[in-house]
Amino acid sequence: MDRRSVLLVATMASFLTPFMGSAVNIALPSIGEEFAMDAVLLSWVATAYLLAAAMFLIPFGRLSDLMGRKRVFLWGMVVITGLSLALGMSLSGEMVVVLRFVQGIGAAMVFGTGLALLTSVYPKEERGKVLGINVAAVYVGLSVGPFVGGMITQELGWRWVFFLIVPMGVLVIGTVLWKLKGDIAGAKGEPFDLPGAVMYSLAITLVLLGFSSLPGTLGIALMVAGLLGAFLFIFWGYYAPCPVLDIKLFLHNRVFAFSNLTALVHYSATFAIAFLLSLYLQMVKGMPPTQAGLVILVQPILMAIFSPLTGRLSDTVEPQRVASVGMALTTIGLAMLTFLTTETDLLMITLALVIIGIGYALFSSPNTNAIMSAVEPRFYGVASGTVGTMRLLGQVFSMGIATMLFAVFIGREQITPELEDEFMMAINVAFAIFTFLCFLGIFASLARGKLRG
């Protein structure tokens, strides 16, 4: 399989999926207004997509090792593209949430195979560079998404945000069929662990639904059931002959284990930034969607600029050092956002996003390189799945924290000027929690040890 073609396809998909997510985030107020969605239901437009992707990422990563990574990747793009068309024709807020969940299943198929394809065809000495390019594509998507999404929402309406994804998805599908010849299946012939996949998906679902339902009794009950399911899955993954996720990778591979842990912490602390600032800038500062998107654009632009450089740096400098510095910078930026008020100057918000953007770039590419380089080729699909799973679990936890705080401080009410004080309290507490998580992540990053001995 031609290396450049794989890089082209993986980069296109890595641009498309975050572009869609960030564009939808900026359109959330308009979606909520059309369907009169309360704050909790509105947050589920983002959370349902992330939940589905998290549920199926590891199973599809394993399937790609068994059946072929191109095949799983291609069908994932078909699902994403088809559901974008359906979302543009949604008739209710509940329908949007359900369709976003199904679309998340397609995203799991893409997230679980993209990095595996790249790692399969590029040698270790070039891996940081190409993974940096791939990560940069993610951040370009994040950069363009808020601006384009805001402009389309303002001029054409939120439905056209989804309609725009359709031709972009068709382009990726066509490129895969045209450019990628053959397929790669690193563990071909091994059986698929269906019981493990079911246990994994159920445990993830219960934990995340429970987390998003806290602090109520139902939330606690779901969390307990999910954690019990997770322990059962871990036991199964340790003793099963060909598990969907080999737990020994975490127990006997320190670099792999702690690199995944730091990814989980980092995404948990940062994903809800765009969601919270989008609401803050439009509902508190009174900005139109396009202007709000331009402010949020600062962070991913810097991430896109610096990620190829930090990825290449991690080919020569220990990822432990580079990623830990990045985590520290992200902590500083989040601490600045903790003190947001209705009168906060845009310059301070922009400076915080600059610091977070640079920190994010220093962390993400080296950390991804550490995860993918810490396993043997037969586990590339699973490792790619764990990278995506840590990202998506972190994103769901991040949105879950925001949703829980909205439920505590606002309740099931639409965010209006009369509830501005409660809304600001929820935002301040959210950023304080995110700062603390990221601070703890610095020590987890340092504890991973060296990749190159």
Steps between C-alpha positions, in 0.01 A plus 500: 500500500649836391613711798409838355152383407443371853620832644270690261190298591571498874565875495176573313298297750688656792394841370138410431392349833621784730379757246154350530515494881621857545261636235207328674611645837474854369154421357366362830324821613313515168402131519382549858298808408320334205397193702464678841754262656597549864869526600533130593340364180703744290826372649395149395532601133877487557502233770295238309751506212794462737329225700437284192855548375642408841281187523613356166854626453691210657280231335542657155873551561529128569281414199731705279795287618305187407309598183704780347550860605399656168169313492391618847621853428303517173170386653546749781520783250185373327308512832627849589407636157153343486408612851608857423236509228238363741597750774445789264139388466432448874147574627563529877768543762463137604548390140825701482630323811412151369653560157817643657529177700485289182748733333734442794509128412639593159752729668620205713578305182710790370673591827590135566683452170658828383804495729539124451523547124769766539700305756482187282668658198750746656819393687567616857753765397234681293199426718505816714512717189199340326301475823573869552361575153194289583446679830546835324217405262280442805577849625451660158154344505446641848627837379286530190191341657391780736546773239337313210233356728422843643487660155273226357275504807467877481440522125332171402388334824642215710371224270752599235783425741405132465427523127854634446647180647339285226720603201807501723425144610439390141843642408671292771310184396594554135867553589509175703352301210731666247830521687517220758575163344499185712443490874687440828383261772770459765322220690324323214365157590451567871142476635298809592420529871126571484432450875783740584372756249149486651636530855716795397216688328254441785751604767593818310132583445403455865797701630449790261122511538543486875760773496279727292206433740686598818436612771165313500439152641459354151840639402667337800330164432604504134857592593526210746355255245739629233805470727403142588469429128842657443661271761336199332633616162851544642491147646378363166762697303779359716411131469325471160725350227430772237327785686358807328737700723804324645518633857862381523590795276412732789642284782838418343564802278552813713547742209179378335300510824602844624491657152136390470424625851644845427301515175181425695578771755595758238188456289280494811642837595483669161222380270217703653695824453347566157150401618511726808664796327259474207206541739681765707599719204157484334270507804699716742711716270226521235727407209359362172604142417766607247679731744485242779647244262791733419589534868492124559705457179815623676566177692474244217695723258801489732448127551507449122814712454708336770384134488719392200801659670437333836431167328837517323661608828370183667696289248822624667401629847323280756119548470486498881678837519321676213152383601550594866593857407187513285282378785645770728424778249143373457456514878605867504254592223212320670580675830460835323153403370392407854466872576261586214236762582239682295752788469809297404700661220529307175877550509526287816283226347713506185824480700368197691407330172849574359665330798263201482554468124880483532476265798257276313738471202796417725297227669293330230739396220780371730248317718339332197844402370580345840180289498533371143874428531461309828321197345581236239337513151227242575354745755506816284125494449435454871756772585334732250171413666635580847632836379154582370330351804703709744422806291129425480465386861674821600270701277192331646627551855569864414149549361362295790657739750349796313159328477503407869586857601222638278259259669619611847509876443238554227277191490293409197453859390605686188798729561355854512628839625309443825718194569830671413641479855426128524649444155821683594529300822475175302774619261734609783464170685550304176829673419619457860439124473675487163803687639534256789475197267768638269728576795479136609567398140846659511612240755341212306688613189833509685434155648477323163878451471704508180388350170856436380632352822 
